[in-house]
Amino acid sequence: MFKASVKAEVLKQIVDVVSTLVDEAKFNIDAEGISLKAVDPAHVAMVELSLTKDAFNEYEGEECELGIDLEKLREILKLAHSGDVVKLEHNEDKNQMIIRIGNVTRRMSLVDTAGMSDPKVPNIELPTTMKISADELNFGIKASESVSDHIALVADEDYFEMSSEGDSDSVDFRLPKEKLQLLESKGKVRSLFPLDYFSNMAKAISGNNEIKINLGNNYPVKLEFEIAGGSGRVKYLLAPRVES
């Protein structure tokens, strides 16, 4: 059983951060809130999301799984205005989600979750931790987009750098330690990542959200940030392109 009401902005944020990697997702419901883990079809990136019941205006949930078509949900949310509250109710008999926005009621068929896995989140200890604003991260990505389809993330005790190198051009965006909210590093680290994945993840992180980044040498990068006013948390993992 699941029945809730939530601000449209919160629901849009959930759709944005998850649909970056997958078109459909399995939401795990219980009395305390919702959670999900999903891997993109190419098994390059992973998203883990948790949202407590405090993120909702009203919330009733019993343990169940709901398969959501994120593109359908995104289209429905286009009907919502700023400040609107969206009402959600699971119709178990018809396997539908009933979504009410103002005077509109949409009955959306749910996706079968039988084929959806629950991927395990790898427990990786990474030597570098930093905190950066979403605006700074997206600025560095924007600087790289016309140069290459890969981006290198580099850090040591004194700075964090995003750089890209193409056939003829290169670009570096470097932030000294004092411009970061946090930088702790056990020596220099560097990893190379596909820019399209990294860019889409960063763009899904709205506004001036503080992003925690964990980085190593040729290891996945981990991005963590809050949503829903601190009532939710998102973790992205992106596999590196190992350089010869």
C-alpha positions as CSV (number, residue, x, y, z in Angstrom):
1,M,0.0,0.0,0.0
2,F,1.2,3.5,-0.9
3,K,-0.6,6.8,-0.6
4,A,1.1,10.2,-0.4
5,S,1.0,13.8,-1.3
6,V,4.2,15.8,-2.1
7,K,5.2,19.1,-3.7
8,A,5.6,18.9,-7.4
9,E,9.1,20.3,-7.2
10,V,10.2,17.4,-5.0
11,L,8.8,14.8,-7.4
12,K,10.4,16.5,-10.4
13,Q,13.7,16.4,-8.7
14,I,13.4,12.7,-8.1
15,V,12.5,12.1,-11.7
16,D,15.5,14.3,-12.9
17,V,18.1,12.5,-10.8
18,V,17.0,9.0,-11.7
19,S,16.0,9.4,-15.3
20,T,19.6,10.6,-16.0
21,L,20.5,6.9,-16.0
22,V,17.4,4.8,-16.6
23,D,13.9,5.1,-18.2
24,E,12.2,2.9,-15.7
25,A,12.9,2.3,-12.0
26,K,11.8,0.1,-9.1
27,F,10.9,2.2,-6.1
28,N,11.0,0.3,-2.8
29,I,8.3,1.5,-0.4
30,D,8.1,1.0,3.4
31,A,6.7,2.8,6.4
32,E,9.7,5.2,6.6
33,G,9.9,6.4,3.0
34,I,11.1,5.3,-0.4
35,S,14.4,4.1,-1.9
36,L,15.8,2.8,-5.1
37,K,19.0,1.5,-6.7
38,A,19.5,1.4,-10.5
39,V,22.3,0.8,-13.0
40,D,22.3,2.3,-16.5
41,P,21.9,-0.2,-19.4
42,A,25.6,0.0,-20.2
43,H,26.6,-0.7,-16.6
44,V,28.8,2.4,-16.6
45,A,26.9,4.3,-13.8
46,M,24.7,3.8,-10.8
47,V,22.2,5.8,-8.8
48,E,21.1,5.2,-5.2
49,L,18.3,7.4,-3.8
50,S,16.6,7.5,-0.4
51,L,13.8,9.7,0.7
52,T,12.3,9.8,4.1
53,K,8.6,10.3,4.8
54,D,9.5,13.8,6.0
55,A,9.9,14.8,2.3
56,F,6.1,14.4,1.9
57,N,3.2,16.5,3.0
58,E,1.3,13.2,3.8
59,Y,2.7,9.7,3.7
60,E,1.3,6.2,4.2
61,G,3.4,3.2,3.0
62,E,3.6,-0.5,3.5
63,E,6.4,-2.7,2.1
64,C,6.0,-3.0,-1.6
65,E,7.7,-2.4,-5.0
66,L,6.5,0.1,-7.6
67,G,7.8,0.0,-11.2
68,I,7.6,3.6,-12.6
69,D,8.0,4.7,-16.2
70,L,9.9,7.9,-15.5
71,E,9.2,9.5,-18.9
72,K,5.4,9.1,-18.4
73,L,5.7,10.6,-14.9
74,R,7.8,13.5,-16.3
75,E,5.0,14.3,-18.9
76,I,2.4,14.2,-16.2
77,L,4.4,16.6,-14.0
78,K,4.4,19.2,-16.8
79,L,0.8,19.8,-15.8
80,A,1.9,21.0,-12.4
81,H,2.5,24.7,-11.6
82,S,5.0,26.0,-9.0
83,G,3.7,25.2,-5.5
84,D,1.3,22.5,-6.6
85,V,0.9,19.5,-4.5
86,V,0.7,16.1,-6.3
87,K,-1.4,13.3,-4.8
88,L,-0.3,9.7,-5.4
89,E,-2.1,6.5,-4.7
90,H,-1.3,2.9,-5.6
91,N,-4.3,1.0,-7.0
92,E,-3.1,-2.6,-6.2
93,D,-6.0,-4.3,-8.0
94,K,-5.3,-2.6,-11.4
95,N,-1.5,-2.2,-10.8
96,Q,-1.8,1.5,-11.4
97,M,-0.6,4.7,-9.9
98,I,-3.3,7.3,-9.5
99,I,-1.9,10.8,-9.8
100,R,-3.9,13.9,-9.0
101,I,-2.7,17.4,-9.8
102,G,-5.4,20.0,-9.2
103,N,-8.5,18.9,-11.2
104,V,-6.6,16.4,-13.3
105,T,-6.6,12.7,-12.4
106,R,-4.2,10.4,-14.3
107,R,-4.2,6.6,-14.0
108,M,-0.8,5.3,-15.0
109,S,0.0,1.7,-15.5
110,L,2.9,0.5,-13.4
111,V,5.9,-1.5,-14.9
112,D,6.5,-5.1,-14.0
113,T,9.4,-5.1,-11.5
114,A,10.1,-8.9,-11.9
115,G,13.0,-8.2,-14.3
116,M,14.5,-5.3,-12.4
117,S,17.5,-6.1,-10.2
118,D,18.6,-4.6,-6.9
119,P,22.2,-3.8,-7.7
120,K,24.7,-3.9,-4.9
121,V,26.5,-0.7,-4.1
122,P,30.2,-1.3,-4.1
123,N,32.0,-0.4,-0.9
124,I,34.9,1.6,-2.2
125,E,37.3,3.5,0.0
126,L,38.6,6.5,-2.0
127,P,41.5,8.7,-0.9
128,T,40.2,12.1,-1.8
129,T,37.1,13.9,-0.5
130,M,35.9,17.3,-1.6
131,K,32.8,19.5,-1.5
132,I,31.9,21.8,-4.3
133,S,28.8,23.7,-5.4
134,A,26.8,22.4,-8.3
135,D,27.3,25.7,-10.1
136,E,31.1,25.4,-10.0
137,L,31.0,21.8,-11.1
138,N,28.7,22.6,-14.1
139,F,30.9,25.5,-15.1
140,G,33.9,23.2,-15.3
141,I,32.0,20.8,-17.4
142,K,30.7,23.5,-19.7
143,A,34.3,24.6,-20.3
144,S,35.2,21.0,-21.4
145,E,32.2,20.2,-23.6
146,S,33.6,21.7,-26.9
147,V,37.0,20.1,-26.5
148,S,36.6,16.3,-25.8
149,D,34.1,13.6,-25.0
150,H,36.1,12.7,-21.8
151,I,36.9,14.7,-18.7
152,A,39.7,14.1,-16.3
153,L,39.2,14.8,-12.6
154,V,42.4,15.6,-10.8
155,A,43.1,16.5,-7.1
156,D,45.8,16.8,-4.6
157,E,46.2,18.6,-1.2
158,D,46.0,22.0,-2.7
159,Y,43.5,22.0,-5.6
160,F,40.8,20.3,-7.7
161,E,40.9,20.4,-11.4
162,M,38.7,19.3,-14.3
163,S,40.5,19.0,-17.7
164,S,39.8,17.8,-21.2
165,E,42.2,17.2,-24.0
166,G,41.2,16.9,-27.7
167,D,43.1,16.3,-30.9
168,S,44.3,19.9,-31.1
169,D,42.9,21.8,-28.0
170,S,42.8,21.4,-24.3
171,V,41.1,23.1,-21.4
172,D,41.7,23.2,-17.6
173,F,39.4,24.5,-14.9
174,R,41.3,24.6,-11.5
175,L,39.9,25.5,-8.1
176,P,42.4,26.1,-5.3
177,K,41.6,24.6,-1.9
178,E,40.4,27.9,-0.5
179,K,37.7,28.1,-3.2
180,L,36.3,24.6,-2.2
181,Q,34.0,23.9,0.8
182,L,36.3,21.0,1.7
183,L,39.3,19.3,0.2
184,E,41.1,16.3,1.9
185,S,43.5,14.3,-0.2
186,K,46.2,11.7,0.5
187,G,48.4,12.7,-2.5
188,K,47.6,13.4,-6.1
189,V,44.8,11.4,-7.8
190,R,43.5,11.4,-11.3
191,S,40.7,9.5,-13.2
192,L,39.2,9.9,-16.6
193,F,35.4,9.7,-17.2
194,P,33.0,9.8,-20.1
195,L,31.8,13.5,-20.3
196,D,28.3,12.8,-21.4
197,Y,27.5,10.7,-18.2
198,F,29.3,13.1,-15.9
199,S,27.6,16.1,-17.5
200,N,24.1,14.6,-17.2
201,M,24.7,13.7,-13.6
202,A,25.9,17.2,-12.7
203,K,23.0,18.9,-14.6
204,A,20.5,16.8,-12.6
205,I,21.9,18.4,-9.4
206,S,20.0,21.7,-9.2
207,G,20.9,25.1,-7.9
208,N,23.7,25.7,-5.4
209,N,23.5,22.2,-3.9
210,E,26.7,21.2,-2.1
211,I,28.1,18.1,-3.8
212,K,30.5,15.7,-2.0
213,I,32.9,14.1,-4.4
214,N,35.1,11.1,-3.6
215,L,37.9,10.4,-6.1
216,G,40.8,8.0,-6.6
217,N,43.3,6.9,-9.2
218,N,41.5,5.1,-12.0
219,Y,38.6,4.4,-9.6
220,P,34.9,5.2,-9.9
221,V,33.9,8.8,-8.9
222,K,31.3,9.1,-6.2
223,L,28.9,12.1,-6.1
224,E,26.6,12.6,-3.1
225,F,24.1,15.4,-2.5
226,E,20.8,16.1,-0.7
227,I,17.4,16.7,-2.2
228,A,14.0,17.6,-0.8
229,G,15.4,20.1,1.7
230,G,17.6,17.5,3.3
231,S,14.9,14.8,3.6
232,G,16.5,12.9,0.7
233,R,19.9,11.8,-0.4
234,V,21.3,10.8,-3.8
235,K,24.5,8.9,-4.6
236,Y,25.9,8.5,-8.1
237,L,28.8,6.2,-9.0
238,L,30.5,6.5,-12.4
239,A,33.1,4.0,-13.7
240,P,36.4,5.4,-15.1
241,R,37.9,5.0,-18.4
242,V,41.2,3.4,-17.5
243,E,44.1,5.1,-19.3
244,S,47.0,3.0,-20.7
